[in-house]
Amino acid sequence: QVQLVESGGGLVQAGGSLRLSCAASGNIFRINDMGWYLQAPGKQRELVAAITRGGRTNYAHSVKERFTISRDNAKNTVYLQMNSLKPEDTAVYYCAVDLDGLGRIGSWGQGTQVTVSS
């Protein structure tokens, strides 16, 4: 099994920045892609950004040019640098990993709250 622990969420004013981190442990050799999802109240989880082992990235349209996903494979950690934050970015952010190259989410983090005030 793979366990994921997020950190870095909190309260920030509009226009500010946060850096989310997600550290993986357990059977880390099974990890392929890594990514971040968000979930607003009453809504389904949505992909924010994803990154492959080789560093290829994909972003939701709403966060392009503002958020940057990166990973450190030696530390088994994925990051999300969030700049120019807007109130509509407010949500719980979840780390996720694709295990064994199956093309689906194999493990979720517990989530970290991001709140952006106007």
C-alpha positions as CSV (number, residue, x, y, z in Angstrom):
1,Q,0.0,0.0,0.0
2,V,0.9,3.7,-0.5
3,Q,0.2,6.3,2.1
4,L,0.0,10.0,1.1
5,V,0.2,12.9,3.6
6,E,-0.5,16.5,2.4
7,S,0.7,19.7,4.0
8,G,0.8,23.4,3.3
9,G,-2.8,24.4,3.1
10,G,-4.3,27.3,5.0
11,L,-5.8,30.8,4.9
12,V,-4.5,33.4,2.4
13,Q,-5.7,36.7,0.9
14,A,-6.5,37.0,-2.8
15,G,-3.4,37.4,-4.8
16,G,-1.3,35.5,-2.3
17,S,0.6,32.2,-2.6
18,L,0.7,28.8,-1.0
19,R,2.8,25.7,-1.6
20,L,1.3,22.3,-1.1
21,S,3.4,19.2,-0.4
22,C,2.5,15.5,-0.5
23,A,4.9,12.9,0.8
24,A,4.4,9.3,-0.2
25,S,5.4,6.3,1.9
26,G,5.0,2.5,1.8
27,N,5.3,0.7,-1.5
28,I,6.6,3.7,-3.3
29,F,8.1,1.7,-6.2
30,R,4.5,1.3,-7.4
31,I,4.0,5.0,-8.0
32,N,3.7,6.2,-11.6
33,D,1.8,9.5,-12.1
34,M,1.1,11.9,-9.3
35,G,-1.4,14.7,-9.1
36,W,-3.6,17.1,-7.3
37,Y,-7.4,17.2,-7.2
38,L,-9.8,19.7,-5.7
39,Q,-13.2,19.3,-4.2
40,A,-15.6,22.1,-3.4
41,P,-18.7,21.5,-1.1
42,G,-21.3,19.5,-2.9
43,K,-19.2,18.9,-6.0
44,Q,-17.2,16.1,-7.4
45,R,-13.4,16.0,-7.2
46,E,-11.8,17.6,-10.2
47,L,-8.2,17.3,-11.5
48,V,-6.0,20.4,-10.9
49,A,-2.7,19.2,-12.2
50,A,-0.8,15.9,-12.9
51,I,2.8,15.0,-13.5
52,T,4.4,11.8,-14.9
53,R,7.6,10.2,-13.7
54,G,9.5,11.9,-16.5
55,G,8.1,15.4,-15.6
56,R,5.4,15.8,-18.3
57,T,2.6,18.0,-16.8
58,N,-1.1,18.6,-17.4
59,Y,-3.2,21.4,-15.9
60,A,-6.8,22.4,-15.6
61,H,-7.6,25.4,-17.7
62,S,-8.5,27.6,-14.7
63,V,-5.1,27.3,-13.1
64,K,-2.7,27.4,-16.0
65,E,0.0,30.1,-15.7
66,R,-0.8,30.4,-11.9
67,F,-0.1,26.9,-10.5
68,T,2.9,24.8,-11.0
69,I,3.2,21.1,-10.2
70,S,6.6,19.4,-9.6
71,R,8.0,16.3,-8.1
72,D,11.1,15.1,-6.4
73,N,11.3,11.3,-7.0
74,A,14.2,10.9,-4.5
75,K,12.0,12.3,-1.8
76,N,8.8,10.6,-3.1
77,T,7.1,14.0,-2.9
78,V,4.9,16.0,-5.2
79,Y,4.4,19.8,-4.9
80,L,1.8,22.3,-6.0
81,Q,3.0,25.9,-6.1
82,M,-0.1,28.1,-6.1
83,N,0.3,31.8,-7.1
84,S,-2.2,34.6,-7.7
85,L,-4.8,32.8,-5.7
86,K,-8.5,33.7,-6.2
87,P,-11.5,33.2,-3.9
88,E,-12.8,30.6,-6.4
89,D,-9.7,28.5,-5.7
90,T,-11.1,27.8,-2.2
91,A,-11.5,24.0,-1.8
92,V,-10.1,20.9,-0.2
93,Y,-7.0,19.8,-2.2
94,Y,-6.2,16.1,-2.4
95,C,-3.0,14.4,-3.5
96,A,-3.4,11.3,-5.6
97,V,-1.2,8.7,-7.3
98,D,-1.5,6.2,-10.2
99,L,-0.1,2.8,-9.1
100,D,1.4,0.3,-11.4
101,G,0.6,2.3,-14.5
102,L,-3.1,1.3,-14.4
103,G,-4.3,4.7,-15.4
104,R,-6.6,5.2,-12.4
105,I,-6.2,6.6,-8.9
106,G,-4.7,4.0,-6.6
107,S,-4.3,6.0,-3.4
108,W,-5.6,9.3,-2.0
109,G,-4.3,11.7,0.6
110,Q,-6.5,12.9,3.4
111,G,-6.9,16.4,1.9
112,T,-5.8,19.9,2.9
113,Q,-8.0,22.9,3.1
114,V,-7.2,26.0,1.0
115,T,-9.2,29.1,1.8
116,V,-8.7,32.3,-0.2
117,S,-10.3,35.5,1.1
118,S,-11.3,38.5,-1.0
